[in-house]
Amino acid sequence: MKKIVCPQCGTINLEKFVTFPHCAGCSALLTTSREAGRVSIWRRPLRAGFWASLVGLALAGVVALSFSDSQPGEPQRLIVYPQLSRHVRLGEVLACQMGLESVRGDGREAGLLREVSWQLPRSVERDWRVVSVSPAPDAQARRVGKPMWIYHRWAAEERWSLRLQPRSAGRRVLAITAGASGHFPVQWRAVITVR
C-alpha cells in the first residue's frame, strides 16, 4: 500500500483510504502519480463487503414479502358453508355442520385461520338446548351473554358440528356468527321449522 504525503498540509494519505485521490486533511487533489489524477472517488471499485450487504438486504426484503399474505391491517372476508335440515321434530336433535374458509383480496383461498370463534345469539338458549359441539374447543366463553366457542388454529377443510335440540314447536331463527383474527366476522341465519 502506497503512502502519499499531501504537498499542501503534510497529511500522510494511503492509496486505499476512502478519500483517495483527495487528501484526508485538506481535500486537495494528490497528484504524485499519474494514476492518482485519473481515478475519481466515485469510480472506485466496490468492495466485497458492500456487495454482500446489498445482496443480504435484497434477500431479507424477498423473505419478508414472502411471509406476508396480505397487506397489514386489511381485514379479509370469511365464507360459511352450512349443512343442516330446515325441519326438525320436537324431541329430535338438529345437526348443523359448518365449513369456514377465508378469501383474500385477490380471490384466492387462505389456508390456516387463527383465533376462530363460533358464536350463537342469546335467544338460542330460549329456543334450543345445545347438545354438543365438535371438535372440542380450545376455549369456551360468553360475550355479552352469547355463548362462544374459540379455536386457536383452524384448517380450511375442518367442519364445525353443532347439535341442538328444540325446546318448543314453531318457526325458530338460528343465527351463527363466525369470526377469525384479521377477518371481518360473518353471520349466517336460517329459519328452522320445529313440528
Protein Blocks (a to p, Z undefined) as FASTA:
>chain_A
ZZdddfklopacdfkbmklcbdfklopacfkbfklmmpcfklcccdfklmmmmmmmmmmm
mmmmmmpmbdehiacdddddddddfbdcehiacddddddddddfkopacfbdehiacddd
fklmmmpccfbdcdddfbdcdeehiacdddfbdcfkbccddddddfbgcdddddddddde
hiacdddddddddZZ
